[in-house]
Amino acid sequence: MLPLATMVFTGVMCWLIIKGLRLVMPVWGSAREEAVGLDITQHGERIMAR
């Protein structure tokens, strides 16, 4: 019973943290940013050569 309670507690807390972060900042990049590459759009770095 304790492992199940721990997993539920962890899942709920992670969900609350993400919801709280979304109030003050974007958590995920937009579809355009993901298509271009998050390294380039977020950090200006080209990590993987194509």
C-alpha positions in Angstrom: 0.0 0.0 0.0 2.8 2.4 0.8 4.5 2.2 -2.6 1.1 3.0 -4.3 0.6 6.0 -2.0 4.1 7.2 -2.8 3.6 6.9 -6.5 0.3 8.8 -6.3 1.8 11.5 -4.1 4.7 11.9 -6.5 2.5 12.1 -9.5 0.2 14.7 -8.0 3.1 16.8 -6.8 4.8 16.8 -10.2 1.5 17.8 -11.8 1.1 20.7 -9.3 4.6 21.9 -9.9 4.2 21.9 -13.7 0.9 23.7 -13.4 2.5 26.3 -11.1 5.4 26.8 -13.4 3.0 27.3 -16.4 1.5 30.3 -14.6 4.8 32.2 -14.7 6.7 30.8 -17.7 6.3 28.6 -20.8 7.2 25.0 -19.9 7.3 23.6 -23.5 8.4 25.2 -26.7 6.0 26.0 -29.6 5.6 23.7 -32.5 7.7 26.1 -34.7 10.5 26.1 -32.1 10.5 22.3 -31.9 10.6 22.1 -35.7 13.5 24.4 -36.0 15.3 22.9 -32.9 15.1 24.0 -29.3 18.9 24.3 -29.0 18.9 27.0 -31.7 15.7 28.8 -30.7 16.2 28.7 -26.9 20.0 28.9 -26.6 21.4 30.0 -30.0 23.5 26.8 -30.2 23.8 24.2 -32.9 24.5 20.9 -31.2 23.8 18.4 -33.9 24.9 19.0 -37.5 22.5 18.0 -40.2 
